[in-house]
Amino acid sequence: MSTLNYSDPYLGKVITAFEGGIITRIIHHPYQSNRVFAYEVTFHLRHPRVAAVAAQKPPLHFHPHQEEYIEIVEGRLAVEVEGVEHVLSPRDGEFSLQPWCNHRLYSPVTDVGEVSKGYDDGWDGEKTVFLLSGQDTDEMFRLDTVFFENWYAYQDLVVVKGEKIDLLQVMSMFDAGGSYLSLPTWVPFSRTVARGLGIVLGRWVGGLLGYQPFFKKWTTDWDLACRKMETSIFHRRFSDRERSEERKVLLGVPA
């Protein structure tokens, strides 16, 4: 059992991204109490912000330490696993993503003008609602709400405010969330190499250059974020509980 359990200040919180296009509600999992996080996520697939990026698949990635779970409540969700696309519906029950598998989630609707066809349950392609949850682990750098809260906020900077995406910032956040960007499968030992790059570039080099994985401005449980960063000599300087040394380029405020 994880040693990191604590009273969850996130329970009941709603995280809104893409100007309301994606809404994430933090919940108790309806039948698995041992999940480290559980969310009810709603994708409004025809929302202008969501529709604008619908044809752009998110990056493939993997989680070495955690199994991740997806269960569709309403609509459809595309899940790519090791190059194979699965379009999930409520009939599929809970879908498991094993540790180390290369995967990504995205909307099955890519054209806002098209009318969804072939769905015998009458789904119209307007929205998808699904449960997203994750296996507990003793690892401090893991998928949890501190990671997702900051990752959604950073995506808003890129998608909504037009900031240029910074690969080192992404790798810093992903590493602290127990996640690593996938390399092409033809690369020998691709997962091991990808994880190594994520640690070296995202944590070591990124930390030395002033990249931090979590930001006080975006984080509800700043104490937990600080405890996470204090486990790394490269992140300790960002863990001031009174103020955070946030990057001027990222947030537009003096460092």
ABEGO torsion letter per residue (X at the ends): XBAABBBBAABGBBBBBGGGABBBBBBBBAABAABABBBBBBBBAABAAAAAAAABBBBBBBBAABBBBBBBABEBBBBBBGGBBBBBBAAAEBBBBBBGBBBBBBBABABAABBBBGBAAGBAGABBBBBBBBBBBABABBBBAAAAAAAAAAAAAAAAAGBBBBAAAAAAAAAAAGBBBBBBAABBGAAAAAAAAAAAAAAAAAAAAGBBABBAAABABAAAAAAAAAABAAAAAAABAABBBBBAAAAGBBX
